[in-house]
Amino acid sequence: MSVSMGMAVRAQASGSTLWKGTNSTMRFSIGAFAAGFFWTADSCVKTPTLYFDVFVDSFFLLEILLNFVTGTFIHNEYVDDLGRVLLSYVQRSLFFDLITSIPASYVELATLKACERGGTGGDQSFRLVRMLKPVRLLKILRTFRAISMLESDVPTSGIISKILRSFRLPSNITRILKVLLVIALIEHASASMFWLVKEHSNSYEDVLLFLEDNGVFTCNGDHYFSSPCLLDKYVIATYFVVTIFSTIGFGDISATNSEERIICIVLAYIAALAFGALLAEIQDAVMQMNQQARDLSSLLNRVTDYLREKDVPADLQKRVLSWVRFKHETSVTFRNEHDLVRVLPSSMAFELRVKLHESLLMGIPLFANLQSEAIERFVIQIWDAMSQLTFPELVPIFKANNDKYHEGLYLVVTGTAIMVLSNGRTLSTLHPGNSFGEDMLLVKDGVKPKIELCSGETWRWRWISNGG
């Protein structure tokens, strides 16, 4: 890659976005915990993730520098002009990135080194120690960076979308998981803030008494910052915050002073604002996820009521309902593709249809070895010329030399088809992706095999005649 003066570097790779989002989320989670639960720790106590924080803070400072020289999209137009990129970044997100990327870990590391040198109250090292507590508060600002990435409107740029897309989860499931993760991050930050207020507004003895009243006995003596004690404190704080967010509290834990009551009021407002929007998102995702199931259920209920009204035998009812279900699902699949292709630009629609159908058609022996620059267009023309046919179980599709439909190519899309010789012996079973009759596309006359084709189960196929 070459870079000339006045030209920004091409847009960053998706792997960089993935790394950036992952580290942002980790920075927020660890940073909020450190700010809330290490507030009263001695300034010379090393937090568990100090060196990792230093590395990640350095990464995000480097990212800010790279954003000044990285191409971007402005009004749906890709721009790599250095001047426009600089102006766009300054106007768009520079201030936000600076605030949420303050390298608090640098001060922590400098403080730790000052303690190792034995700083005193009058020297510069001790002044760094006194700066440490306010700097730790800045870590909570990472909330906004993490949530901004998780709530990206563009699915391909959202960190969680990138991860979940590899599992091929439905989009509605992805939406729900993203919302749940945002809720968890908000509750995590709120729990850290609540515990910060708890320790700041109460004496050490009062905090220990509060913990013992709630069944926590792992924090006495020198164990206040031990792993078991930190876990118990975090669980209590998170439990209290969740009860505030989801209910009005159970009464087993309550605010004991004005500072705690104020933070509870703030958390209640956060819950009202954040959870209202997030739960509405979940409800919308669940409704969309169930829409197709509700449509099918409504259709089956109407058919069932009609069949019962007409006293149709139970066995026939079962077969009719099975067919209606299959036909509905087939129609939905066909309609989804048709509706999507209709709104896409022609070039994009063509590319999509090639990806959807190329592997199916190129699995046919007649087409598999074709070598041509126009093979993709040929595939789409073949697919467009084919007709969609559906058949229930164990229904004869055609008998050779008797039906006009056998003079063409059959391609099984779903279900199975059984090829039976005239003596009743099964010749072959065709599964999805298998085909029959491609040689009949090349000749109009000739001896035709005496073969009967019938459906082995409810199935769907594509068919093209030798005249198509």
N, C-alpha and C positions, 0 to 999 in steps of 0.2 A: 504494500500500500504506500503510495506517495502522497505527501502533504505539501502544498505550496502556500506561500504567504497569502493571507486573506481568505484561506479556505479551511473550514473546520473539518475535523476528523469525521469519517462516516459514522452513522448511528451505532451505538454500542450493541453488542451481541446479547441475545436473550440470556445466556449463561451469566453475564454480568448482572443483569436485572435480578435473576434468581438468587445470586450470591448476595446482592445488595439487600433484597427483601428479607432473606433468611437472617442475615446479620443484624438488620434493623430490628426484627422481631426479638431476637435473642438479646440485643442490647437493651431494649425496652424492658423485657421481662426481668433480666438480672439487675438492671439499673434501678428500677422501681423498688425491687426487693431490698437492695443495698441501702437505698435512701431511707426506706421506712424502718427497717429492722436493725440497721447499724448506726442509727442516729446517736445513741448514747454510748456507743463503743468508744474506747480510747482512740484518740487520733492516730496513734501509732499502731493500731490493730490493722493488719492487712486483710482486706476483703478477699473472699475465695477466688474471685475472677479478675483480680487486678491486672495481670499481664494480658489476659484475653481482652479486657476493656481497652488497654493501651493499643493493642493491635487493631481492634475494630475502630477505635476513634481515629487512628491514623488512616485507616482505609477510607473513612467517610470524609476526612479532610482532603484526601487525594481525590475523592469523587467530586467534591465541590470544584476543585481546580480543573478536572477533566470536563465537567459540564460547561465550562467556558469555551471549550474548543471541540465540542461534540455536536454533530449535526442533529437537528430536531425537526419536528413537524410544527408548522405555524399555519393555522387555518387550513388543515388537511393538505398542506404543501410541504414537501421535504426541503429544508433549507440547510445549506452548509456554508453559507457566507459568514465569515468570522464576525463581522460587525453586527449582523442581524441576530446571530446566535447569542452573542454577548448581551445585546439589548433585551432579547426575549428572556434569557435566564434571569437577568436582574429584575425585570418586571414581573416574572412569573413566580419564581420560588427561591430566589437567592436568600432573602431574609429568613424565610421559613427554615431552609437548610442550615443556615448559620446558627439560628437559635437552637435547633434540635441536634446540632453536632458539636456543641461546646465540649472540648476535650477535658471533662472533669477527671478522667483517669490520669492525665498528666499531673494535675495538682496532687492527686492521691499518691502517685509514685514519688513525686518530689517531697511530699510530707514524710513518706516512709523512709526515704534516704536521709532526710533531716533528723528523724528520730534515731536512725542508726548512727548518726554522727554525734548524737547527744546534744541537740539544740537547746538553748536557754531562752528565757522570756525576752531577752533584749535583742537577739540577733534575727537575721532574715529567715533562718530556718524555722524559728518558732512562729513567725508571722504566717508562714505557709500552713502550719498546723492550725492556727486560728481560722484560716480561710476554708478549711476542709469541709466543715458542716454545711455552710451555704452552698458550696460547690456540689455536694452530694444531692442537694435538692434539685439541681438542674437535670439530674438523670431522669426525673419523672417526665420531663419534656419529651423523652423518647416515645412516649405514648402516641403522640400525634404523628410522628414519622411512621411508626409501625402500622397504625390504623389507616393512614392515608394510602399505604401500599396494599393493605388487605381489602380496601373498599374501592379499588381502581375500577372505573367504569368500563375499561377495555379488557375483555376477558384474557387476551393474550399477554397483557402486561401485568396482571395481578399475580403476585407471588403464589398465593394459594391455588389459583386457577392453573398455574404452570405445574404445580405438584400433582393436583388431583386429576389433571387432564391425562397424565401418564397412566392412571388407573381406569380411564374411560368411564368415569362416573357420569350419570345424567346431569345436565346443567342445573336442574332444580336441586339435586342433592348437593352439588357444589355450592350453590347459593346458600343453602341452609348451613353447611359446614363453615363457610366463611363468616356468616352472621354469628354462629355460636362461638367461633374463635374471637371475633371482635368483642362479644359479650364477656368472654373469659379474660381478655386483656383489660377491659374496663374494670372488671371486678378485681383483677390482680392489682391494678394501680390504686383502686379505691381502698383495698385492704392494706396496702402499704401506707397510704396517707392516714388511714384511721389509726394504725399502730404508731405512726410517727406522732400524732396528736396525743395518743394515750400515754406514751413515754414522756413527752414534753410537758404534759399538764399534770402528771402525777409523780410522786416520789418513787424511788426504787422499791421501798418497802410496800407502797400501795400497789404497785404493779405486781409484785410477788404475791400479795394477798389476793389480787384479782385472779391471777393464774391458779392459785391453789383453790379458790372458790369454784373454779371451772374444771377442777380435776387434773391440773397440770402440776407435777412435782419434779420436773426435770431441770428446773432453772435456778436452783439454789446454789449459793456460793459462787465458785468459779465456773459454773456450768451455764451461765446466763447466755453466752454466745456459742454454746456447743450446738452441734447439729440436731440432736433430739429436741433441745429447747427451742431452737429456731423453727423447726417443723411444727411443734405444738403451738407456738405463738402465731405462726402463719395460718394454721388451720382455724384457730379461734377467730382471728381477724377476718379471714375469708368467709367463714360461716356467718359471722355477724353482718358482713356486707351483703351477702346473698339474701339473708332474711330481710334486710332493708330494701333491696332491689325488688324482690319478688312478693313480699308481704309488708306488713307493718311491724314485723318482728314478733318473736315468740315470747319475749319477756325474760328469758333466762339470762340474756346479756343486754345491758342497757347503758346509756350514757350516765356518767357519774359527776360531771362538772360542766361548766358552761362551754369550755373549749370542745369537749366531746359532743355536746348537744349541737353546737354550730356545725361541726363536720358532719353530723348525722343529717342535719337539714340540707347541707350542700349535697350529700350523697343522695338524698331523696329527690332533689331537683335533677341531679344527673340521671337517676333511674327513670324519672318521668320523661325527660327529653330523649335520652338514648334508647331506652327500652321501648318506648312508643314507636319510634321509627324502625328499630331492629325487629321487633315482633311483628310489625306490619309487613316487613320484608319476608319473614318466615311464613306468615299466613298466605301471602301472595304466592310464594314458591310452592307451598303445600297444595294450594288450590290448583295451580297449573299442573302439578305433578299428578293430581287425582282427576283432572278434567277428562282425560281419555278414558280412564276407568269408569267414571260416572256416566259418560256417554254410552259406553258399552253396556253397563249395568241397566241403564234406562231402556236401551233397545231390547235387551234380553227380557226385561220385565214385561214390556209391551207384547213381545212375541209369546211369552209364556202365558200371559193372561188370555190372549186370543186363542191359543191352542187348547187351553183348559176349557174355555167357553164353548169350543166346538167339540169337546170330548175326544180329542186326538189321543190315541194310545200312547202310553208312557214311553215305549221304546222308540216310536216315531218322533215323539217330542224331543227326546234326547238327541236323536240324529239331526233334527231340524235346528235345535239350539246350537249344536256343535258347528253346523254349517254357517249359521248366522254369525257366530263368533269369528270363525275363520274368514268369512267374507268381509266382515267389518275391519278386522286387523289388516287384511290385504288392501282394502280401499284406503285406509289411513296411511299406510306406507306409500302407496302410489300418489295420493293427494299431497302428502308432505313434500315429496320430491318435485311434483308439478308446481306447487305454490312457490317453492323456493327458487326453482329455475326461472320462473316467470318474472321475478323481481330483480334478478341479477343481470348485470351487463352481459352481452352475448359472449364475449371472450371468457369471462369468468364462469358463466353457465356451461360453456363447452368444456372447460377444464374440469369443472366439478363432475360433469356427467361421465367424462372419460375415467376419472378416478373411481366413480361408483360402479361402472360396468365393465371396465377393461379386463379385469382379472377373470370375470365370469365368462365373457365371450372369447377371450384369448385362450381359455382352457379347452376350447373345441379343437380337436385335431386338425380340422380343415384350415383354421385360422392361425394356429399356434406358430407355424413356421413362416408366416408371411413377412416379407422384408420390404418395407416401404416407408418413405417419409410421411405419407398420408395415412398411416395405419390408424391413428387416433380418430381422424375424421371418418374413416371406413367403419370403425367400431360403432360410432354414434349413428351413422346411417343404417347399419344393420339393426341396432337396437330400436331406432324409430320405426323401421319397417316391420318389426315384429308386433304381434298382437298378444294381449294378456288373456289367458284362459284359466279357468278354475274348475276343479272337479272334486266331488266328494269321494269318500272311501269306496274301493272295490267297484268302481264304475268303469265299464269299457270305454276307452277313449277313441280307438279306431281299430278296425281290422284291415290288414293290408289288402289292397285291390278292391276294397268295398267303399272306403270313405275318401273324400277329396282331401281331408285334412292331413292324411299321411304323406302327401306329396310335398314335403317341406321339412324344415329343421325344427326340432322340439328341444327346448332347453329347460330343464327342471330348476325352478327357483326355490321352492319350498316343498316339503313332503317327499314322497317317493313314487316311482312308477315301475311296474313290473312288465317285462317283455316275455310273452308266452307264445310258444310254438303251436302249430295247429294240432299237434297231438296232446296238448295240455301241459307239456313240460316247460318249466320256467327257464328261460334262456339267461336272463339277467335282471338285476334290480337297479334302477337308476336313482341316484341320490342328488341332492342339490348340487348344481354345478355340472352334472352329467348331461349329455345331449344324445340325440338320436335323429338320423335322417339327414345329416349334413351333406352326404353325397348326392341326395336327391335335388340339391340346389343346382347341380351341374348338368343334369340331364332331364329331359321332359318325357322321354319314352324309354322303355326297357323292361326287363323282367323285374318284378317287385317281389320281395320276400313275403312268404305267407306267415306273417307275424302279427299277433294281437298285442296291443298295448293297453294296459288298464292301470288304474291308480291303486297303489298299495295303501295309501292313506290320504287324507285330505291334502291336496297339494295345489301348487300354482306353477304355471310355466309360461314361457314365451315361445311363440310359434311364428315361423315365416315360411311362406310357400315358395316354390321354385319360380313362381311368376313375379315375386317381390324383389 
